[in-house]
Amino acid sequence: MLNVRDVQTYYGETQVLFGVSLTVARGEIVALLGPSGAGKTTLLRSILGLTPARRGSVEFAGRDVTRWTTHAIARAGIGWVPDDRRVFPSLTAARNLSIARKRTPFRAFAPDECCEIFPALRHLLPRECENMSGGELQMVSISRALVGGPGLILFDEPSQGLAPKVVQDVMRTITDLKSAGVSALVVDQNVRTVLAIADRAYVIHDGRIAWHGNAAVLAGDPAARETLGLAA
């Protein structure tokens, strides 16, 4: 589904990613881990075309999207759940979902299906997003990605600032997407929680992949996590 090859990304003349490569298969959950400032969000931005790679390539669903505009990449079927939600605060949840609908090669979730995933969402639909809690906004943000017809969703810190019960709901939702064939690339500082749902994991340090392999292996090896700076 996603094939990132030797990506090198810069902010101005400052290089942030140094030959990063990773893959995500259809229906697979892949964790992208590492300390703050390691380059995780920059890699997501490079995949989305927000901070385009200067060298290397990004392929999605068999097509080279490296030089595509961000809106074209979104219409190809890559969804995004950013760390700061980025919903329109003055609009209702229902309106936020309706404007996110678009035609892609993948199945779009209906709002009613999102309400089945998040039962509390049904009561939030008529409310303006500026009057919602962090957990409620996360439901809207994930639902917005789902109604957009994703083949792959990039999750940037989906557990950030959420109560433990809401974190469990979010992680369960990411896991449930596998049955629908939706892939996920998940960045999160909650290492043990994301490793529990991931199939594979990559660890990035200073803009380079330091480790990759089976998520269960890393989850079961505290010494390796500590060596990689993932003791949390």
C-alpha positions as CSV (number, residue, x, y, z in Angstrom):
1,M,0.0,0.0,0.0
2,L,2.8,2.4,0.9
3,N,6.4,2.2,-0.1
4,V,8.8,5.0,1.1
5,R,12.2,4.7,-0.5
6,D,15.4,6.5,0.6
7,V,13.5,9.7,1.5
8,Q,15.6,12.8,2.2
9,T,13.7,15.8,3.5
10,Y,14.9,19.3,4.3
11,Y,13.5,22.4,6.0
12,G,15.3,25.1,4.0
13,E,18.9,23.9,4.0
14,T,18.6,21.8,7.1
15,Q,18.3,18.1,6.4
16,V,15.9,16.3,8.7
17,L,15.4,12.9,7.1
18,F,18.4,10.9,5.8
19,G,17.5,8.1,3.5
20,V,14.4,6.8,5.3
21,S,12.6,3.8,3.9
22,L,9.5,1.9,5.1
23,T,6.6,0.0,3.9
24,V,3.0,-0.6,4.9
25,A,1.0,-3.5,3.5
26,R,-2.8,-3.4,2.8
27,G,-4.7,-3.8,6.1
28,E,-1.5,-3.6,8.1
29,I,-0.8,-1.5,11.2
30,V,2.7,-0.1,11.4
31,A,4.1,1.8,14.3
32,L,6.6,4.7,13.8
33,L,8.4,5.3,17.1
34,G,11.2,7.5,18.3
35,P,12.1,10.4,20.6
36,S,10.7,13.9,20.1
37,G,12.5,15.6,17.2
38,A,13.6,12.3,15.6
39,G,11.7,13.0,12.3
40,K,8.4,11.1,12.7
41,T,6.1,14.0,11.9
42,T,8.4,15.2,9.1
43,L,8.1,11.7,7.5
44,L,4.3,11.9,7.7
45,R,4.5,15.4,6.1
46,S,6.7,14.1,3.4
47,I,4.2,11.3,2.6
48,L,1.4,13.9,2.4
49,G,3.4,16.3,0.3
50,L,3.3,19.0,2.9
51,T,7.1,19.0,3.2
52,P,8.0,17.2,0.0
53,A,11.0,14.9,-0.1
54,R,14.0,16.4,-1.9
55,R,15.3,13.0,-2.8
56,G,13.8,9.5,-2.7
57,S,10.3,8.4,-3.6
58,V,6.9,7.8,-2.0
59,E,4.6,5.2,-3.7
60,F,1.0,4.7,-2.7
61,A,-1.2,2.0,-4.1
62,G,1.3,1.4,-6.9
63,R,1.7,5.0,-8.0
64,D,4.6,7.4,-7.4
65,V,3.1,10.3,-5.5
66,T,6.4,12.0,-4.5
67,R,5.8,15.1,-6.5
68,W,2.0,15.2,-6.2
69,T,0.2,18.1,-4.5
70,T,-1.3,17.3,-1.0
71,H,-4.9,17.5,-2.2
72,A,-4.1,15.0,-5.0
73,I,-2.5,12.7,-2.5
74,A,-5.6,13.0,-0.3
75,R,-7.8,12.2,-3.2
76,A,-5.7,9.1,-4.0
77,G,-6.8,7.8,-0.6
78,I,-4.4,8.8,2.1
79,G,-6.1,10.1,5.2
80,W,-4.5,12.1,8.1
81,V,-5.4,12.4,11.7
82,P,-3.0,15.2,12.9
83,D,-1.8,15.6,16.5
84,D,-3.8,18.8,17.0
85,R,-7.0,17.5,15.4
86,R,-7.4,20.5,13.0
87,V,-11.1,20.4,12.8
88,F,-13.0,23.6,11.9
89,P,-14.0,24.9,15.4
90,S,-16.9,27.0,14.4
91,L,-18.6,24.3,12.4
92,T,-20.6,21.4,13.8
93,A,-19.2,17.9,13.8
94,A,-21.7,16.9,11.0
95,R,-20.4,19.8,8.8
96,N,-16.8,18.8,9.4
97,L,-17.6,15.3,8.2
98,S,-19.6,16.4,5.2
99,I,-16.9,18.7,3.8
100,A,-14.3,15.9,4.1
101,R,-16.2,13.6,1.8
102,K,-14.5,13.0,-1.5
103,R,-14.2,10.3,-4.2
104,T,-11.2,8.0,-3.9
105,P,-10.4,4.5,-5.2
106,F,-11.3,3.2,-1.7
107,R,-14.6,2.8,0.2
108,A,-15.8,5.8,2.2
109,F,-17.4,5.3,5.5
110,A,-20.8,6.7,6.0
111,P,-21.4,9.0,9.0
112,D,-23.7,6.3,10.5
113,E,-20.9,3.8,10.3
114,C,-18.7,6.3,12.2
115,C,-21.4,6.5,14.8
116,E,-21.3,2.7,15.2
117,I,-17.6,2.9,15.8
118,F,-17.9,5.9,18.2
119,P,-21.5,5.7,19.7
120,A,-21.0,9.0,21.4
121,L,-20.4,10.7,18.0
122,R,-24.1,10.6,17.2
123,H,-24.8,13.1,20.0
124,L,-21.9,15.3,18.9
125,L,-23.0,15.7,15.3
126,P,-25.1,18.9,15.9
127,R,-22.5,20.5,18.2
128,E,-19.9,23.0,17.2
129,C,-16.4,21.6,17.6
130,E,-15.2,24.5,19.7
131,N,-17.4,23.2,22.5
132,M,-15.9,19.7,22.6
133,S,-13.3,18.0,24.7
134,G,-10.1,16.5,23.4
135,G,-11.5,13.0,23.2
136,E,-14.6,14.2,21.4
137,L,-12.5,16.1,18.9
138,Q,-10.4,13.0,18.3
139,M,-13.6,11.1,17.4
140,V,-14.5,13.8,14.9
141,S,-10.9,13.8,13.5
142,I,-10.8,10.1,13.0
143,S,-14.3,10.0,11.5
144,R,-13.4,12.8,9.1
145,A,-10.5,10.6,7.8
146,L,-12.9,7.6,7.5
147,V,-15.6,9.5,5.5
148,G,-12.9,10.6,3.1
149,G,-12.4,7.1,1.7
150,P,-9.0,6.1,3.0
151,G,-6.8,3.2,1.9
152,L,-4.2,4.4,4.4
153,I,-4.6,6.6,7.5
154,L,-1.6,8.4,9.0
155,F,-2.1,8.9,12.8
156,D,0.1,11.5,14.5
157,E,0.0,11.0,18.3
158,P,-3.6,9.8,18.4
159,S,-3.5,9.2,22.2
160,Q,-2.0,12.6,23.0
161,G,-3.9,14.4,25.8
162,L,-6.7,11.7,26.1
163,A,-8.0,9.9,29.1
164,P,-7.0,6.2,29.3
165,K,-10.5,5.0,28.4
166,V,-10.6,7.2,25.3
167,V,-7.1,6.0,24.3
168,Q,-8.4,2.4,24.5
169,D,-11.3,3.3,22.2
170,V,-9.0,5.0,19.7
171,M,-6.6,2.0,19.6
172,R,-9.5,-0.4,19.2
173,T,-10.8,1.6,16.3
174,I,-7.4,1.5,14.6
175,T,-7.3,-2.3,15.1
176,D,-10.9,-2.6,13.7
177,L,-9.9,-0.8,10.5
178,K,-7.8,-3.9,9.5
179,S,-11.0,-5.9,8.8
180,A,-12.0,-3.2,6.4
181,G,-8.7,-3.4,4.6
182,V,-7.6,0.1,5.8
183,S,-3.9,0.4,6.5
184,A,-2.5,2.6,9.3
185,L,0.9,4.2,10.0
186,V,0.8,5.3,13.7
187,V,3.1,7.7,15.4
188,D,2.7,7.7,19.2
189,Q,4.7,8.3,22.3
190,N,2.6,5.7,24.2
191,V,5.0,3.0,23.1
192,R,3.6,-0.1,24.8
193,T,0.0,0.8,23.8
194,V,0.8,1.2,20.1
195,L,3.1,-1.8,20.0
196,A,0.2,-3.9,21.4
197,I,-1.9,-3.2,18.2
198,A,0.8,-2.9,15.6
199,D,2.0,-5.7,13.2
200,R,5.4,-4.2,12.6
201,A,7.4,-1.2,14.0
202,Y,10.0,1.2,12.8
203,V,12.2,3.2,15.2
204,I,13.6,6.5,13.9
205,H,16.5,8.4,15.5
206,D,18.0,11.6,14.2
207,G,16.2,11.2,10.9
208,R,17.4,7.6,10.2
209,I,15.7,4.3,10.7
210,A,17.5,2.7,13.7
211,W,15.4,-0.5,13.9
212,H,12.5,-2.2,12.2
213,G,10.8,-5.5,12.7
214,N,8.0,-7.4,14.4
215,A,6.1,-5.2,16.9
216,A,5.5,-8.1,19.3
217,V,9.2,-8.8,19.4
218,L,10.0,-5.2,20.4
219,A,7.1,-5.2,22.8
220,G,8.5,-8.3,24.6
221,D,12.1,-7.0,24.8
222,P,12.4,-4.2,27.4
223,A,16.2,-4.1,27.0
224,A,15.9,-3.4,23.3
225,R,13.3,-0.7,23.9
226,E,15.6,0.9,26.5
227,T,18.5,0.7,24.1
228,L,16.4,2.4,21.4
229,G,15.2,5.1,23.8
230,L,11.7,3.6,24.1
231,A,11.6,2.7,27.8
232,A,8.1,4.2,28.2
